[in-house]
Amino acid sequence: QVQAVESGGGLVQAGGSLRLSCAASESLFSVIDMAWFRQAPGKQRDLIARITSDGRTYYVDAVKGRFTISRDNAANTVYLQMNSLKPEFTAVYYCNAGAQSWRGNWGPGAQVTVCS
């Protein structure tokens, strides 16, 4: 199962950019679809971006065109480049497997705060 540690969060102004990193520990990382999730205050955790083992990407409409997910299989690392950030994107961002069956425990996530 995927166990991941997120980093790169912080406070940014609306319209700004941020890049999150996710270091994963899983022997089969290279063949597992990975994803980024976010959980805003008082809301559930939702998948926002996914990348397959061969690099195909998928995004929810809310972040498409703003966020870019990528991976480095050799480094067991997933990235999320976030541009044109809005205050409503304030949330804790998590990294885990895209497929539920491969998800390990959730890590602490990375807090992203966007101020207007």
C-alpha positions as CSV (number, residue, x, y, z in Angstrom):
1,Q,0.0,0.0,0.0
2,V,1.1,3.5,-0.7
3,Q,2.4,5.6,2.2
4,A,3.2,9.1,1.3
5,V,4.6,12.3,2.8
6,E,3.5,15.6,1.3
7,S,5.5,18.8,1.3
8,G,5.6,22.2,-0.2
9,G,2.4,23.8,1.2
10,G,2.2,27.3,2.5
11,L,0.4,30.6,2.3
12,V,0.1,32.3,-1.1
13,Q,-1.9,35.2,-2.5
14,A,-4.7,34.7,-4.9
15,G,-3.4,34.2,-8.4
16,G,-0.1,32.9,-7.1
17,S,1.5,29.5,-7.6
18,L,2.7,26.7,-5.5
19,R,4.3,23.3,-6.1
20,L,3.6,20.3,-3.9
21,S,5.7,17.2,-3.6
22,C,4.8,13.7,-2.5
23,A,7.4,11.1,-1.5
24,A,5.8,7.7,-1.7
25,S,7.0,4.4,-0.1
26,E,5.6,1.5,-2.1
27,S,7.6,-1.2,-4.0
28,L,5.1,-1.1,-6.9
29,F,4.9,2.6,-7.1
30,S,5.9,2.7,-10.8
31,V,2.8,0.7,-11.8
32,I,0.3,2.3,-9.5
33,D,-1.9,5.2,-10.5
34,M,-1.3,8.1,-8.2
35,A,-3.5,11.0,-7.2
36,W,-3.8,14.3,-5.3
37,F,-6.7,15.0,-3.0
38,R,-7.8,18.0,-1.1
39,Q,-10.0,18.5,1.9
40,A,-11.3,22.0,2.6
41,P,-12.4,22.9,6.2
42,G,-15.7,21.1,7.0
43,K,-15.7,19.1,3.8
44,Q,-14.8,15.6,2.6
45,R,-11.6,14.7,0.9
46,D,-11.9,14.6,-2.8
47,L,-9.7,13.5,-5.7
48,I,-8.7,16.4,-7.8
49,A,-5.9,15.0,-10.1
50,R,-4.7,11.6,-11.1
51,I,-1.7,10.3,-13.1
52,T,-1.4,6.8,-14.4
53,S,1.7,4.7,-14.3
54,D,2.5,5.6,-17.9
55,G,1.9,9.3,-17.5
56,R,-1.7,9.9,-18.6
57,T,-3.3,12.7,-16.5
58,Y,-6.9,13.4,-15.4
59,Y,-8.3,16.4,-13.6
60,V,-11.6,17.5,-12.1
61,D,-13.1,20.5,-13.8
62,A,-12.4,22.8,-10.9
63,V,-8.6,22.5,-11.3
64,K,-8.2,21.7,-15.0
65,G,-6.0,24.3,-16.6
66,R,-4.7,25.4,-13.3
67,F,-3.0,22.3,-11.8
68,T,-0.6,19.9,-13.3
69,I,0.2,16.5,-11.9
70,S,3.4,14.8,-12.8
71,R,5.6,11.9,-11.4
72,D,9.1,10.7,-11.3
73,N,9.0,7.0,-11.0
74,A,12.7,6.6,-10.4
75,A,12.3,8.9,-7.4
76,N,9.0,7.5,-6.2
77,T,7.7,11.1,-6.2
78,V,4.5,12.8,-7.4
79,Y,4.2,16.6,-7.9
80,L,1.4,19.0,-8.2
81,Q,2.0,22.3,-9.8
82,M,-0.7,24.7,-8.8
83,N,-1.2,28.0,-10.7
84,S,-3.8,30.8,-10.6
85,L,-4.8,29.8,-7.1
86,K,-8.1,31.0,-5.7
87,P,-9.1,31.5,-2.0
88,E,-11.6,28.6,-2.3
89,F,-8.6,26.3,-3.0
90,T,-7.6,26.7,0.6
91,A,-7.4,23.1,1.9
92,V,-5.2,20.3,3.1
93,Y,-3.7,18.5,0.1
94,Y,-3.0,14.8,0.2
95,C,-1.2,12.3,-2.0
96,N,-2.2,8.7,-2.3
97,A,-2.9,5.9,-4.8
98,G,-5.6,6.7,-7.3
99,A,-7.2,3.3,-6.9
100,Q,-8.8,2.8,-3.5
101,S,-7.4,-0.7,-3.1
102,W,-3.9,0.6,-3.2
103,R,-4.3,3.4,-0.7
104,G,-2.4,3.2,2.5
105,N,-2.8,5.4,5.6
106,W,-3.3,9.1,4.9
107,G,-0.4,11.2,5.8
108,P,-0.6,14.7,7.4
109,G,-1.1,16.4,4.1
110,A,0.2,19.8,3.1
111,Q,-1.7,22.9,4.1
112,V,-2.3,25.3,1.3
113,T,-3.8,28.7,2.3
114,V,-4.8,31.2,-0.4
115,C,-5.5,34.7,0.7
116,S,-7.3,37.4,-1.3
